Amino acid sequence: MCGIWVMFGLVNSYLSALQHLFSRISHRGPDAWRIEFDQKVKDSVVGFHRLEIVDCLYGMQPMKLHKYPHLILLCNGEIYNCKRVKEQFGFEYETNCDVEAILHLFAAGGIEHCARNLDGVFAFCIVDSKNKKVYLGRDPYGVRPLFRLFTKNGILGICSEAKGLIDLSKEMNGVSWKLEPFPPGHVEEYKIENDGKARLLFQKQYYVIGEKPYLKPLVPYESLSNKDIHENIRTLLTAAVKKRLMADRRIGCMLSGGLDSSLVAALLVKLAKEANLPYKIQSFAIGMGDSPDIIAARQVAEYIGTEHHEVNFTPDDVINVLDKVIFHLETPDITTVRASIGMYLISRYIKENTDTTVVFSGEGAKMRLHRGTSTLEMPLLQV
């Protein structure tokens, strides 16, 4: 995961705001960070925290291309069809970074055309300095987080987490404001006026869950069977894992020994060998003592041949990280917090003890098996 932080129309206290707000999402991008101010767009500042996954050399953001020098991109996401989009539309890429596809699609057909043709998880902001406009987009299911702060007098703030914006209320001098999640499956366009303030031009839902996507899928619809549902599930689940093997960093997987994570882990090991990845897949299990998950995961790991790691935790460990988990989740919801404590502890272990950076998971598969694999973001890791 990465973190984006963008502000338009805030005249005063730039430095103080950046110092304590931009740094609040530093956990999202431990590898590099960058802040830019461009006088071509009055009273604007863009910032990015990066976790390097694809094109570690040239993929830093804010991204600018020689072909479109007036466009600036900030994106937290992964675009799985970046190579297919390049071939489909005849784009010439300047980097090997997957999110570059966003700029080309936008330049070719606008914001809605761009979002509808992306196969991936994403939350992005495009700044057009020539036309003084700002565009926002988020993936159909809201896998990548995005928050928007907008005031009555036109101050616009964008951030991957609410904690990077909430204290801006102190800079509003009594002006009414609203901070809310940017809706999944939507795009927005803003005009930046001469005084630097933003004015919303339109918001549109580009995708409704359940509808046939506009983009060309990795598995063509006509190739699926009208009779063999099991074969279709096998084909689609395999493709869902395969298209995510696009990282330049080491890949691993969570493993509980249950059906969902075991299927994903087994497919990952098989496809990693076919892709000739130069390392053994690491798997990770967490539990208390010899809990059923620990024992089952150990058996599955031995069978599929992963480099297996086990993390044991105690009630004291839960107490010690509870506040941090709630801080990162930005919700006190009991079910969410309870489910996330183990994920936080195991993510921390992976970060501190291994070189695995991208982690596959079976989380959510019971509820959304018909939509493919699910991902869960936790601090320090992209999952």
Secondary structure, DSSP 4 states (H G I P E B T S, - for coil): --EEEEEES--S-HHHHHHHHGGGGGGG-BSEEEEE--TTSTTEEEEEEE---S-TTT--SSB--SS-TTEEEEEEEEETTHHHHHHHHT---SSS-TTHHHHHHHHHHHHHHHHHT--EEEEEEEEETTTTEEEEEE-TT--S--EEEEETT--EEEESSGGGTGGGGGGSTT--EEEEEPPTTEEEEEEE-TTS-EEEEEEEE---TTSPPSSPPSS-GGGS-SS-HHHHHHHHHHHHHHTT---SSEEEEE--SSHHHHHHHHHHHHHHHHTT-SSPPEEEEEESSS-HHHHHHHHHHHHHT-EEEEEE--HHHHHHHHHHHHHHHT---HHHHHHHHHHHHHHHHHHHH--EEEEE--TTHHHHGGG------BTTBB-
